[in-house]
């Protein structure tokens, strides 16, 4: 399992769990951050058609704003665990999640070392990027087609000029605006 969007100023937190089909190898799997957009999209399609079991979850900006990103990170993985049946759950990162009867292991940099987590990172990243591309059509001033909600100079300057919209994470935006120097 892996998540995408933890440090973004806008958009939901998206996470994915993948159980790969061992009969159909996907040779170019890698951490989504190490792939360009074109390669992520190609490998995403390979994962989808491979027969892998895939579960995607999303935590809304509204919940992130009200309960915090720490809560959202743990909650999204708990939701995935409840929805996918596996003998072992590997989470990218350093999380303490205990669910009775579930073998859950947090592994730092699992998205660079475990194929199932690499696949989860790609599916989560492509899913969130597509969502932000769609939101960009409604809010084009923020540059979400390129920055996918992260705190780039263009995004921060747009927030200063146009204000926040309902897809912004209020605490993240306040911190970014206060720390960004023109």
N, C-alpha and C positions, 0 to 999 in steps of 0.2 A: 504494500500500500504506500501511496505517496500523495502529497497535497501540493497545490499550486496556488499562489496568490497571497501567501501569508503577509508579505510586506508591501502589498499594493495599497495605494491611496483610494482606489475605487474598485468596485466589483466584488463578487462573492469569493469565498474560499471554495475551491473545488478539489475533491480528492477521488482517487480511484483505487479499486482493488482488482487485481488480475490473477487468475489461475491460468497459466499457459497450457496449451495443448501440446504435449510432448511429442506428438506424432508429426507436427508441422513446425519445424524450427524457423525462427526469425533471425537470420544471421547478423543483421546490422543494428540490433538493439544496443542502445546506449542511454546514458543519462540525458533527459530531454534538454538540459541546459548546454550540452555539448554538441547538439545537432542544430543545424539551421532550419528555418521554417519549412523549406521544401522537403528536406529529409524527414523531419518530424511527421509531416503530412503523409508521405509515402509509407513510412513504417507504421503509422496509425492505421492506414488502410490494411496493411498486412496483418496487424494484430486483430482487427475487426473480422477479417475473412478467415482467420486461422482456426476459428472454433474455440478461441480462448473464452473463459468465463470472465465477464467484465461487469463490475458494479461501479456506478458513479454517484457521488453525493455532492451536495452543495449546501453551504451555510450562507444565508443571505446577509447583505450589508446591514439590514435592520437588526438581525440577531448579533452580528459582530459589534455594532454600535452599542447595543444594550447589555451584552454579556461579556464582551471582550474577546480578543483574538486567542488568548490562552485557552479559554473555555471552548471556543470554536474549533481549535485544533484537536483537542481531545474528543470533543463531541463528534466530529466528522469521522474519526477513526472508529469510534464506538458504533456509529450508524452503519459503517461498512461491515464491521465484524458481525453485526446482527443480521446483515443481508446476504452474506456469502459464507458458505460452509466449507471450511478448510481444516486440515489437521494441524496447521501451523500458520500463524499470521506474522508477517514481517513488516514492520513499519519503518520507513525511512526517518531517521532522526533520533532524538533522545526523549522518549515519552514513557511515562509510568502509567500504563493502562492495564487494569486488572479486571477481567470479567470471568466469573466462576466457570470453570470447565473449558476455558479457551487458552491455548498455548500461544501467547503473544510475546513477540520479541522485538525490541527496538534496536535498530542497527544504524549507526551513524554512517552516512554515505552509502547506504544500501542501494541507492539509485545509480551508483557507479559499479556495484559489485554483484548484485542479484538480478538475474534476468527478469523475474516476475515484477520486481520493483522498477526496473528500467521501463518495462512495458506500462506499468501503472503511471509512471511519471510522464510518459509520452501521451497517453490517453488523457490524463488530467490536464496537461498543458495545452494540447490541441483543443480540448473541449472548452477550457476557460478562454483561450485566445479567440475562438470563434464567437463565444458569448460577448466578449468585449468588442469584437468587430461589429457585431449586430448592434450593440449599444452605441457605438460610434455613429451609426447612421442617424440616431436620435439626438446625440450630443456631440456633434463634430468639432466643436471648439476645443475639446480637451485632448485631441490627438490619440484617442484610444486605439485607432487602427494601427498605430505604431508602438505606443508605449503600453498598451493593454492594461492601463490603470496604474502603472507604477509612477513614481515621483520624478519624472524627467523635468528638465527646465521648462519645456513647453507646457507641460501639464500644470506645474505649480504656477507659472505665469497666467495661464488660463483661469485657474481657480481665483487668483487675485483679481483678475479682470471681470469674470462673469459670476463668481461665487460658486458655491457647492450645489450639486444636484443630489437627488435622493440615493444615488449609487456611490456617493463618497462616504468614506469612513471618517467620521468627524474627528476622533482623537488623532488619527494618523495625519489628517489634513492639517490640523492645528499645529502638530509637532513639525511637519514638513515646512509649513509657511513660516513658523518662528525660527527654524534653523536654516532656511534657504537665504543666501545672501545674493543680492543683485549685483 
